[in-house]
């Protein structure tokens, strides 16, 4: 009886399967899903750019018109059992399942070329069981209605290779300026590796990733026996000659910002290139188009006619971490390389505030601490090594305090500070501020000799502006699909207090002096109509100004890609870019003072001695701010210091005085 029931069930199952197969064979395949541009929206919800290319570059060719090496490479890396399976590689699926279970993660996939073709032709890239079921049905229909040769030909004419190139003929022309039939083994292996991640493996975007992927493809070709190890090694060593990258559409706003958002979507959020290219997504971002226009105008007006000079500008709201504006170069059509994320440029003296913040927060030094600015031979590493820095133009200032040292960018004072607080402590502070680049624990770190990206510098200064509160920089707020379903929404950030607010304010107050008379930013002080703090930085090849207001933290870099030495005129372009951008971006925002937190006191200091000023002082006096408990307690004359109420006005009173000074500066010109 049991046998009869099993036989009946089996017969019923076979009958149902036959009926399904007959139905699938007789049913037509659906029309190919039309492309929908994915749109990038700015902070106001208005369209700013699209992620799809302006024109879909595609040319159909027959299989005989494609180099055999490209076909072999594609099959080896994507579906080595293509001619053996019926659209589904069950052995491969089982193997992938075992690997994924072993690692408790999705390490391997097992989609065949036919499955990929079905997905690309007829479906969206949503991850649902319904889509998976449809994919299986369409895969079966493709295998029924077309030969293996026809399926492979359709696949190679449909797959996306990046930079607007759909299909192998368009890819061969885009990357190498030749037909698909003329591709060499090395070129074939390079192209066959791109579809797995058209942005990540693009030789235009990431040459190292592309070469690593090419090596993997060649290795699989050796494993499948279509080439020898010697042929693979020779192909990998071959120097490839690429065509200039195809230009993106020029009517998009903020092209460098758009490319950055694309990398976030693909590399961090896991959205596929195909879905981003033609899935009709809406990507809501933090882009402030007014600030972006101000940034682009500032760069264009200051850089001038020097076609080789490059620049980077990135601006972040320190209160939210929102990336407001980004310019990655002087001409996107000429170069799509985004200098905002370049980690090869030395920040020079613009790094010094991070060191001075370390000193203030440790309470080992204050704004009134003094060192002698003179030629000095420093001993370090247990007196085994020496270091002899010099000031720009061999200009030494004698006994100076921290405020003067920052304003004049004195190197001797900086190295004294570094050796006082310790290199490791400075590096630890940099990490708290969000700098991830490798920093060398040597005295010259005080002078910014370890390369750091403009993005990291803007992020670090944003923490200082926000009174020591840190939020992660963010550009993508939300992503929805073509039907309005939310695919991603950024979590609400809670600021983390990583630095003492009083220390951050004292440093901010000192850094405002950079734009006063005698400061390295004084050349642009007439352009600034609001309280602003910042620091310049200059090396032989790099010019910086990194600064902030309560609303924006901005890093500006200027230099040459090939390390060409900056002349005097070029080295002075970062500051006016910063000033013009900041004023234009905030022209609708009333000037705002930096708020004074608790734990800050102020006192009149004798400029000649750094001690409390009284009637017996021979020098001038200046109001300075301190972390409570670190202010000087000795007067310049040695007399009993007056009552604190007389010498140390409350922060609010000092704030009014600063407001009046700034007000005069706003209206002087």
C-alpha positions as CSV (number, residue, x, y, z in Angstrom):
1,X,0.0,0.0,0.0
2,X,2.8,2.4,1.0
3,X,4.6,1.5,-2.2
4,X,1.5,2.3,-4.3
5,X,1.1,5.7,-2.6
6,X,4.7,6.6,-3.2
7,X,4.4,5.5,-6.8
8,X,1.3,7.6,-7.2
9,X,2.9,10.6,-5.6
10,X,5.9,10.2,-7.8
11,X,3.8,9.9,-10.9
12,X,1.8,12.9,-9.9
13,X,5.0,14.9,-9.4
14,X,6.5,13.8,-12.8
15,X,3.2,14.7,-14.5
16,X,3.2,18.2,-12.8
17,X,6.7,18.7,-13.8
18,X,6.0,17.8,-17.4
19,X,3.0,20.1,-17.5
20,X,5.1,22.9,-16.1
21,X,7.9,22.3,-18.7
22,X,5.4,22.2,-21.5
23,X,3.8,25.4,-20.2
24,X,7.2,27.1,-20.0
25,X,8.2,26.0,-23.4
26,X,5.0,27.3,-25.0
27,X,4.9,30.5,-23.0
28,X,6.8,33.5,-24.5
29,X,9.5,35.2,-22.4
30,X,8.5,38.6,-21.1
31,X,9.7,41.8,-22.7
32,X,13.0,43.0,-21.6
33,X,12.7,45.3,-18.6
34,X,13.4,48.9,-19.6
35,X,16.1,50.9,-17.9
36,X,15.3,53.5,-15.3
37,X,17.9,56.1,-14.3
38,X,18.8,56.1,-10.6
39,X,18.7,59.7,-9.3
40,X,20.8,61.5,-6.7
41,X,18.8,64.0,-4.7
42,X,20.3,66.9,-2.7
43,X,19.5,68.0,0.8
44,X,16.3,69.7,-0.4
45,X,15.1,66.6,-2.2
46,X,15.8,68.0,-5.6
47,X,17.5,66.0,-8.4
48,X,21.2,66.8,-8.6
49,X,22.6,64.0,-10.8
50,X,22.0,60.5,-12.2
51,X,24.1,57.5,-11.6
52,X,23.4,56.0,-15.1
53,X,25.6,57.1,-18.0
54,X,24.3,59.7,-20.4
55,X,24.1,57.2,-23.3
56,X,24.0,53.4,-23.1
57,X,27.0,52.2,-25.1
58,X,26.1,48.8,-26.6
59,X,27.0,47.0,-29.8
60,X,25.8,43.4,-30.6
61,X,28.3,41.0,-32.1
62,X,28.2,37.3,-33.0
63,X,30.1,34.8,-30.9
64,X,32.5,34.3,-33.9
65,X,33.4,38.0,-33.6
66,X,34.7,37.7,-30.0
67,X,38.2,36.6,-29.2
68,X,38.3,33.0,-28.0
69,X,40.4,34.0,-25.1
70,X,37.6,36.3,-23.8
71,X,35.1,33.5,-24.1
72,X,37.4,31.1,-22.3
73,X,38.2,33.6,-19.6
74,X,34.5,34.4,-19.0
75,X,33.5,30.8,-18.7
76,X,36.4,29.9,-16.5
77,X,35.7,32.7,-13.9
78,X,31.9,32.8,-14.2
79,X,30.5,29.4,-15.1
80,X,33.1,26.7,-15.9
81,X,30.4,24.0,-16.2
82,X,28.2,26.1,-18.6
83,X,28.1,23.4,-21.4
84,X,27.3,20.6,-18.9
85,X,24.4,22.0,-16.8
86,X,20.8,22.7,-17.8
87,X,20.8,26.3,-16.5
88,X,21.4,25.4,-12.9
89,X,24.7,24.2,-11.5
90,X,23.5,21.9,-8.7
91,X,27.0,20.7,-7.8
92,X,28.1,24.3,-7.6
93,X,25.1,25.3,-5.5
94,X,25.8,22.5,-3.1
95,X,29.5,23.4,-2.9
96,X,28.6,27.1,-2.2
97,X,26.1,26.1,0.4
98,X,28.7,24.1,2.3
99,X,31.3,26.9,2.2
100,X,28.7,29.4,3.3
101,X,27.6,27.2,6.2
102,X,31.2,26.6,7.2
103,X,31.8,30.4,7.4
104,X,28.3,31.3,8.6
105,X,28.2,33.9,5.8
106,X,27.6,34.3,2.1
107,X,31.1,33.6,0.9
108,X,30.3,31.9,-2.4
109,X,27.5,32.2,-4.9
110,X,26.6,29.7,-7.7
111,X,24.7,31.7,-10.3
112,X,25.2,30.3,-13.8
113,X,25.5,32.5,-16.9
114,X,21.9,31.7,-17.8
115,X,20.7,32.8,-14.4
116,X,22.6,36.0,-14.6
117,X,21.2,36.6,-18.1
118,X,17.7,36.0,-16.9
119,X,18.2,38.4,-14.0
120,X,19.7,41.1,-16.2
121,X,17.1,40.8,-19.0
122,X,13.8,40.4,-17.2
123,X,14.1,41.2,-13.5
124,X,15.0,43.8,-10.9
125,X,17.8,43.1,-8.4
126,X,15.5,43.0,-5.3
127,X,16.4,40.2,-2.9
128,X,13.0,38.4,-2.5
129,X,11.9,34.8,-2.8
130,X,9.4,35.9,-5.5
131,X,12.3,37.3,-7.6
132,X,14.3,34.1,-7.1
133,X,11.3,32.0,-8.3
134,X,10.9,34.1,-11.4
135,X,14.6,33.9,-12.1
136,X,14.4,30.1,-12.0
137,X,11.5,30.0,-14.4
138,X,13.1,32.4,-16.8
139,X,16.3,30.5,-16.6
140,X,14.5,27.3,-17.6
141,X,12.8,29.0,-20.5
142,X,16.0,30.4,-21.8
143,X,17.6,26.9,-21.7
144,X,14.6,25.5,-23.5
145,X,14.3,28.1,-26.2
146,X,17.9,28.9,-27.0
147,X,21.1,26.9,-27.7
148,X,24.1,27.2,-25.4
149,X,25.8,29.2,-28.1
150,X,22.9,31.6,-28.3
151,X,22.7,32.0,-24.6
152,X,26.4,32.7,-24.3
153,X,26.2,35.2,-27.2
154,X,23.3,37.0,-25.5
155,X,25.2,37.1,-22.2
156,X,28.3,38.6,-23.7
157,X,26.3,41.2,-25.5
158,X,24.3,42.1,-22.4
159,X,26.6,42.1,-19.4
160,X,27.7,45.4,-17.9
161,X,31.4,46.2,-17.9
162,X,31.3,49.6,-16.3
163,X,31.7,53.2,-17.6
164,X,28.5,52.9,-19.7
165,X,29.7,49.8,-21.7
166,X,27.2,47.0,-22.1
167,X,28.4,44.0,-23.9
168,X,31.9,42.9,-24.8
169,X,32.2,44.9,-28.0
170,X,31.4,48.2,-26.3
171,X,33.8,47.2,-23.4
172,X,36.7,46.4,-25.8
173,X,36.2,49.7,-27.6
174,X,35.9,51.6,-24.3
175,X,38.9,50.2,-22.5
176,X,41.3,49.3,-25.4
177,X,40.0,51.1,-28.5
178,X,39.7,47.8,-30.5
179,X,37.1,45.2,-31.4
180,X,36.2,42.3,-29.2
181,X,37.8,40.0,-31.9
182,X,41.2,41.6,-31.5
183,X,41.5,41.2,-27.7
184,X,44.7,39.6,-26.4
185,X,44.8,37.1,-23.5
186,X,45.8,39.8,-21.1
187,X,43.1,42.2,-22.2
188,X,40.5,39.4,-22.2
189,X,41.4,38.4,-18.6
190,X,41.2,42.0,-17.5
191,X,37.7,42.5,-19.1
192,X,36.3,39.2,-17.9
193,X,37.0,40.2,-14.3
194,X,35.1,43.5,-14.4
195,X,31.4,42.4,-14.4
196,X,31.8,41.0,-10.8
197,X,32.2,44.6,-9.6
198,X,32.3,47.2,-12.5
199,X,33.3,50.0,-10.1
200,X,35.6,48.1,-7.8
201,X,37.4,46.2,-10.6
202,X,37.5,49.1,-13.1
203,X,41.2,49.8,-14.1
204,X,40.2,53.5,-14.3
205,X,39.0,53.6,-10.7
206,X,41.2,51.0,-8.9
207,X,44.1,49.6,-11.0
208,X,45.4,47.4,-8.2
209,X,42.0,45.8,-7.7
210,X,41.7,45.3,-11.5
211,X,45.1,43.6,-11.7
212,X,44.4,41.4,-8.7
213,X,41.1,40.3,-10.4
214,X,43.0,39.7,-13.7
215,X,45.4,37.4,-11.9
216,X,42.4,35.5,-10.4
217,X,40.9,35.1,-13.9
218,X,44.1,33.8,-15.4
219,X,44.5,31.4,-12.5
220,X,41.0,29.9,-13.2
221,X,42.0,29.6,-16.8
222,X,45.0,27.6,-15.8
223,X,42.9,25.4,-13.5
224,X,40.5,24.6,-16.3
225,X,43.4,23.8,-18.7
226,X,42.7,26.3,-21.4
227,X,46.1,28.0,-20.9
228,X,49.4,27.1,-19.2
229,X,50.9,28.7,-16.1
230,X,53.6,30.2,-18.3
231,X,51.0,31.9,-20.6
232,X,49.2,33.2,-17.5
233,X,52.3,34.7,-16.0
234,X,53.3,36.3,-19.3
235,X,49.8,37.8,-19.7
236,X,49.8,39.2,-16.2
237,X,53.1,40.8,-16.7
238,X,52.0,42.5,-20.0
239,X,51.7,46.3,-19.8
240,X,48.2,47.2,-21.1
241,X,47.4,50.3,-23.0
242,X,44.1,51.8,-22.0
243,X,41.9,54.3,-23.8
244,X,41.1,57.5,-21.9
245,X,38.1,56.9,-19.8
246,X,34.7,57.8,-21.3
247,X,33.4,61.1,-20.1
248,X,30.4,61.1,-17.8
249,X,27.5,63.5,-18.4
250,X,28.5,67.1,-17.8
251,X,25.1,68.5,-16.7
252,X,25.3,66.6,-13.4
253,X,25.9,68.7,-10.3
254,X,28.7,67.8,-8.0
255,X,30.3,65.0,-10.1
256,X,33.0,64.2,-7.5
257,X,30.4,64.0,-4.8
258,X,28.2,61.8,-7.0
259,X,31.1,59.4,-7.5
260,X,31.8,59.3,-3.8
261,X,28.1,58.5,-3.1
262,X,28.3,55.8,-5.7
263,X,31.3,54.2,-3.9
264,X,29.4,54.4,-0.6
265,X,26.3,52.7,-2.2
266,X,28.3,49.9,-3.8
267,X,31.2,49.3,-1.5
268,X,29.6,50.0,1.9
269,X,25.8,49.4,1.4
270,X,26.1,46.5,-1.0
271,X,23.9,47.9,-3.8
272,X,24.8,46.3,-7.1
273,X,26.1,48.2,-10.0
274,X,23.3,47.0,-12.3
275,X,20.7,48.1,-9.8
276,X,22.3,51.5,-9.4
277,X,22.7,51.9,-13.2
278,X,19.2,51.2,-14.2
279,X,17.1,50.2,-11.2
280,X,15.3,53.6,-10.8
281,X,16.6,54.2,-7.3
282,X,16.3,57.5,-5.5
283,X,19.3,58.3,-3.4
284,X,18.7,61.1,-0.8
285,X,22.0,62.8,0.2
286,X,23.4,65.6,2.3
287,X,24.5,67.7,-0.6
288,X,23.9,71.4,-0.2
289,X,23.8,72.7,-3.8
290,X,24.3,76.3,-2.7
291,X,27.4,75.3,-0.8
292,X,28.5,73.2,-3.7
293,X,28.1,76.1,-6.2
294,X,30.1,78.3,-3.8
295,X,32.9,75.7,-3.7
296,X,33.1,75.3,-7.4
297,X,33.0,79.1,-8.0
298,X,35.8,79.6,-5.4
299,X,38.0,77.0,-7.0
300,X,37.5,78.4,-10.5
301,X,38.1,82.0,-9.5
302,X,41.3,81.3,-7.5
303,X,43.0,78.6,-9.5
304,X,43.0,80.6,-12.7
305,X,44.7,79.4,-15.9
306,X,47.2,76.9,-14.5
307,X,45.9,73.7,-16.2
308,X,48.2,71.4,-14.1
309,X,47.3,72.8,-10.7
310,X,44.9,70.6,-8.8
311,X,42.8,71.2,-5.7
312,X,40.5,69.5,-3.3
313,X,37.7,71.0,-1.1
314,X,35.4,69.2,1.3
315,X,33.0,70.8,3.7
316,X,31.3,69.0,6.6
317,X,28.6,70.2,9.1
318,X,30.3,69.6,12.4
319,X,26.9,69.3,14.2
320,X,25.5,66.5,12.1
321,X,28.5,65.1,10.1
322,X,26.7,65.9,6.9
323,X,29.0,66.3,3.9
324,X,27.8,69.6,2.4
325,X,30.1,70.1,-0.6
326,X,33.0,68.4,-2.4
327,X,35.3,69.4,-5.2
328,X,37.8,66.7,-6.0
329,X,39.8,68.5,-8.7
330,X,39.9,71.5,-10.9
331,X,38.3,69.8,-13.9
332,X,36.2,66.6,-13.7
333,X,36.3,66.2,-17.5
334,X,40.1,66.2,-17.4
335,X,40.5,64.0,-14.4
336,X,38.0,62.0,-12.3
337,X,40.5,61.3,-9.6
338,X,39.1,62.6,-6.3
339,X,41.8,64.4,-4.4
340,X,39.6,64.8,-1.4
341,X,40.5,61.2,-0.5
342,X,44.2,61.3,-1.5
343,X,46.3,59.9,1.3
344,X,49.6,60.8,-0.2
345,X,49.9,64.5,0.6
346,X,51.5,66.0,3.7
347,X,49.3,68.3,5.7
348,X,52.2,70.4,6.9
349,X,51.4,72.9,9.6
350,X,47.7,72.4,9.3
351,X,48.2,69.3,11.4
352,X,49.6,71.3,14.3
353,X,46.2,72.1,16.0
354,X,45.8,68.3,16.6
355,X,49.0,68.4,18.5
356,X,48.2,71.6,20.4
357,X,44.8,70.1,21.3
358,X,46.7,67.1,22.8
359,X,48.8,69.5,24.9
360,X,45.9,71.6,26.1
361,X,43.7,68.6,27.0
362,X,46.6,67.0,28.9
363,X,47.0,70.3,30.8
364,X,50.8,70.1,30.3
365,X,50.7,73.4,28.3
366,X,48.3,76.3,28.1
367,X,47.8,79.2,25.7
368,X,50.4,81.2,27.8
369,X,53.1,78.5,27.8
370,X,56.3,79.8,26.4
371,X,59.2,78.3,24.4
372,X,62.2,80.1,22.8
373,X,61.9,80.2,19.0
374,X,65.5,79.9,17.9
375,X,67.6,77.4,15.9
376,X,67.5,74.2,18.0
377,X,68.9,70.7,17.9
378,X,66.4,68.4,19.5
379,X,67.5,65.0,21.0
380,X,65.0,62.2,21.1
381,X,64.7,58.4,21.3
382,X,66.8,58.2,24.4
383,X,69.3,60.8,23.0
384,X,70.1,58.3,20.2
385,X,68.7,60.6,17.5
386,X,68.6,64.3,16.7
387,X,66.3,66.6,14.8
388,X,66.9,70.2,13.7
389,X,63.8,71.8,12.2
390,X,63.9,75.3,10.7
391,X,61.3,78.1,10.5
392,X,60.1,79.3,7.1
393,X,62.5,81.9,5.9
394,X,64.8,81.3,8.9
395,X,62.6,83.6,10.9
396,X,62.8,83.1,14.6
397,X,60.7,85.0,17.2
398,X,62.4,84.5,20.5
399,X,60.2,83.8,23.6
400,X,56.6,83.2,22.3
401,X,53.4,81.7,23.7
402,X,51.2,79.1,22.0
403,X,48.8,81.7,20.5
404,X,51.7,83.5,18.7
405,X,53.2,80.1,17.7
406,X,50.0,78.9,16.0
407,X,49.4,82.3,14.3
408,X,53.0,82.5,13.0
409,X,53.2,78.7,12.4
410,X,56.4,78.5,14.4
411,X,58.1,75.1,13.9
412,X,60.5,75.3,16.9
413,X,57.6,75.8,19.3
414,X,55.7,73.0,17.6
415,X,58.5,70.4,18.1
416,X,59.0,71.5,21.7
417,X,55.3,70.8,22.2
418,X,55.5,67.5,20.5
419,X,58.4,66.3,22.8
420,X,56.5,67.6,25.8
421,X,53.3,65.7,25.2
422,X,54.7,62.7,23.3
423,X,54.2,61.5,19.8
424,X,52.0,58.5,20.8
425,X,49.6,60.8,22.7
426,X,49.3,63.0,19.6
427,X,48.6,60.0,17.4
428,X,46.0,58.8,19.9
429,X,44.3,62.2,19.8
430,X,44.3,62.1,16.0
431,X,42.6,58.7,16.1
432,X,39.9,60.1,18.4
433,X,39.3,62.9,15.9
434,X,38.8,60.4,13.1
435,X,42.2,60.3,11.3
436,X,42.9,56.8,10.2
437,X,46.0,57.3,8.0
438,X,49.3,55.9,9.2
439,X,51.1,58.4,11.4
440,X,54.8,58.1,12.2
441,X,55.7,58.6,15.9
442,X,58.6,61.0,15.3
443,X,59.2,64.6,16.3
444,X,58.6,65.8,12.7
445,X,55.0,64.6,13.0
446,X,54.5,68.0,14.7
447,X,55.2,69.6,11.2
448,X,52.7,67.4,9.4
449,X,55.1,65.0,7.7
450,X,52.7,62.0,7.8
451,X,50.3,62.2,4.8
452,X,46.6,62.6,5.6
453,X,43.6,63.1,3.3
454,X,41.6,66.4,3.1
455,X,38.5,64.4,4.1
456,X,40.2,63.2,7.3
457,X,41.4,66.8,8.1
458,X,37.9,68.3,7.6
459,X,36.5,65.5,9.8
460,X,39.0,66.1,12.6
461,X,38.5,69.9,12.6
462,X,34.8,69.3,12.7
463,X,35.2,67.6,16.1
464,X,37.1,70.7,17.4
465,X,34.4,73.0,16.1
466,X,31.7,70.9,17.8
467,X,33.4,71.3,21.2
468,X,34.9,67.9,21.1
469,X,31.8,66.0,20.0
470,X,32.4,63.5,17.2
471,X,29.9,62.3,14.6
472,X,30.8,60.1,11.6
473,X,30.8,62.0,8.3
474,X,27.7,61.0,6.3
475,X,26.6,61.6,2.7
476,X,23.8,59.1,2.1
477,X,20.6,59.5,4.1
478,X,18.1,57.2,2.4
479,X,17.8,55.0,-0.6
480,X,14.4,53.9,-2.1
481,X,13.7,51.6,-5.1
482,X,11.6,52.5,-8.1
483,X,8.4,51.7,-6.1
484,X,9.3,53.9,-3.2
485,X,10.3,51.0,-0.9
486,X,13.1,52.0,1.5
487,X,16.2,50.0,0.8
488,X,18.4,51.8,3.3
489,X,18.0,54.6,5.8
490,X,20.9,56.1,7.8
491,X,20.7,55.4,11.5
492,X,20.3,58.4,13.8
493,X,23.7,59.4,15.1
494,X,24.4,60.2,18.7
495,X,27.5,62.6,19.1
496,X,30.3,61.1,21.2
497,X,32.3,63.4,23.5
498,X,35.9,62.5,22.6
499,X,37.7,65.6,23.8
500,X,37.2,68.0,26.7
501,X,34.9,70.8,25.5
502,X,37.0,73.4,27.4
503,X,40.2,72.2,25.6
504,X,38.4,72.3,22.2
505,X,37.2,75.9,22.9
506,X,40.6,77.2,24.1
507,X,42.2,75.8,20.9
508,X,39.4,77.3,18.8
509,X,40.0,80.7,20.4
510,X,43.7,80.5,19.8
511,X,43.1,79.4,16.1
512,X,41.0,82.5,15.5
513,X,44.3,84.4,15.7
514,X,45.5,82.8,12.5
515,X,43.4,85.3,10.6
516,X,44.5,88.3,12.6
517,X,47.4,90.7,11.7
518,X,50.6,88.7,11.8
519,X,48.9,85.3,11.3
520,X,49.5,83.1,8.3
521,X,45.9,83.6,7.2
522,X,45.9,87.4,7.6
523,X,46.0,87.8,3.8
524,X,42.4,86.8,3.5
525,X,41.1,88.3,6.8
526,X,39.4,91.1,4.8
527,X,37.3,88.5,3.0
528,X,36.0,86.9,6.3
529,X,33.0,88.7,7.8
530,X,32.4,86.2,10.6
531,X,34.2,84.4,13.4
532,X,36.4,81.7,11.9
533,X,39.2,79.5,13.2
534,X,41.7,77.7,11.1
535,X,45.3,76.7,10.2
536,X,47.4,77.0,7.1
537,X,49.9,74.4,6.0
538,X,52.6,74.6,3.4
539,X,55.2,72.2,2.1
540,X,57.2,72.4,-1.1
541,X,54.4,70.5,-2.9
542,X,51.3,71.1,-0.9
543,X,49.3,74.1,0.3
544,X,46.5,73.8,2.8
545,X,44.0,75.8,4.8
546,X,41.7,73.8,7.1
547,X,39.3,75.8,9.2
548,X,35.8,76.0,10.6
549,X,32.9,78.1,11.7
550,X,30.2,76.7,14.1
551,X,28.3,75.6,10.9
552,X,31.0,74.3,8.6
553,X,34.4,72.5,8.8
554,X,36.3,72.8,5.5
555,X,39.6,71.5,4.2
556,X,41.2,73.0,1.1
557,X,44.3,71.5,-0.6
558,X,46.2,72.8,-3.6
559,X,49.1,71.1,-5.4
560,X,50.3,69.2,-8.5
561,X,49.6,65.5,-9.2
562,X,53.2,64.8,-10.2
563,X,54.7,66.3,-7.1
564,X,55.8,69.5,-8.9
565,X,57.1,72.1,-6.6
566,X,54.7,75.0,-5.8
567,X,55.8,78.5,-6.6
568,X,54.9,81.3,-4.3
569,X,51.7,82.3,-6.1
570,X,50.4,78.7,-6.2
571,X,51.2,78.1,-2.5
572,X,48.9,81.1,-1.6
573,X,45.8,79.8,-3.3
574,X,44.4,77.6,-0.6
575,X,43.5,80.4,1.8
576,X,41.5,82.5,-0.6
577,X,39.6,79.4,-1.8
578,X,38.7,78.7,1.8
579,X,37.7,82.3,2.5
580,X,35.6,82.8,-0.6
581,X,33.9,79.5,-0.2
582,X,33.1,80.0,3.5
583,X,31.6,83.5,3.1
584,X,29.5,82.5,0.0
585,X,28.3,79.2,1.4
586,X,27.1,81.0,4.6
587,X,26.0,84.3,3.1
588,X,22.4,83.6,4.2
589,X,23.5,82.6,7.7
590,X,24.0,85.3,10.3
591,X,27.5,85.4,11.9
592,X,27.7,83.3,15.0
593,X,30.2,83.2,17.8
594,X,31.8,80.0,19.0
595,X,29.9,79.2,22.2
596,X,31.9,79.1,25.4
597,X,31.4,75.9,27.4
598,X,31.7,75.4,31.1
599,X,35.2,75.0,32.5
600,X,36.7,77.9,30.6
601,X,38.1,81.0,32.4
602,X,39.8,84.1,31.1
603,X,42.6,86.3,32.4
604,X,44.7,89.3,31.4
605,X,48.2,88.1,30.5
606,X,51.4,90.1,30.3
607,X,52.6,89.6,26.7
608,X,56.2,89.9,27.8
609,X,56.2,87.2,30.4
610,X,53.1,85.1,30.0
611,X,52.2,85.8,33.6
612,X,49.2,87.5,35.0
613,X,49.2,91.2,34.1
614,X,49.2,93.9,36.8
615,X,50.1,97.5,37.1
616,X,53.8,96.7,37.5
617,X,54.1,94.9,34.1
618,X,56.3,96.5,31.5
619,X,54.7,94.7,28.5
620,X,51.2,95.0,27.1
621,X,48.4,92.9,28.3
622,X,46.1,90.6,26.4
623,X,42.9,88.7,27.5
624,X,43.4,85.0,27.1
625,X,41.3,81.9,27.8
626,X,42.3,78.8,29.8
627,X,40.9,75.5,31.0
628,X,39.8,76.2,34.5
629,X,42.6,75.5,36.9
630,X,45.4,75.9,34.3
631,X,45.5,79.8,34.3
632,X,48.7,81.5,35.6
633,X,48.7,82.2,39.3
634,X,51.8,84.5,39.4
635,X,51.9,88.1,38.3
636,X,54.6,89.6,36.2
637,X,55.7,91.9,39.0
638,X,55.6,89.2,41.7
639,X,52.9,91.0,43.6
640,X,49.9,89.3,45.1
641,X,47.5,88.6,42.2
642,X,44.3,90.6,42.3
643,X,41.0,88.9,43.0
644,X,39.9,86.5,40.3
645,X,36.8,88.6,39.6
646,X,39.0,91.5,38.5
647,X,41.5,89.6,36.4
648,X,39.4,86.7,35.1
649,X,36.1,88.0,33.6
650,X,33.5,85.3,33.1
651,X,33.4,83.7,29.6
652,X,30.2,85.5,28.7
653,X,31.9,88.8,29.3
654,X,34.9,87.8,27.2
655,X,32.6,86.6,24.5
656,X,31.0,90.1,24.3
657,X,34.4,91.6,23.9
658,X,35.3,89.2,21.1
659,X,32.0,89.9,19.5
660,X,32.8,93.6,19.4
661,X,36.2,93.0,18.0
662,X,34.7,90.8,15.3
663,X,32.0,93.4,14.6
664,X,34.7,96.0,14.0
665,X,36.5,93.7,11.6
666,X,33.2,93.0,9.7
667,X,32.6,96.6,9.0
668,X,36.2,98.0,8.7
669,X,36.3,97.3,4.9
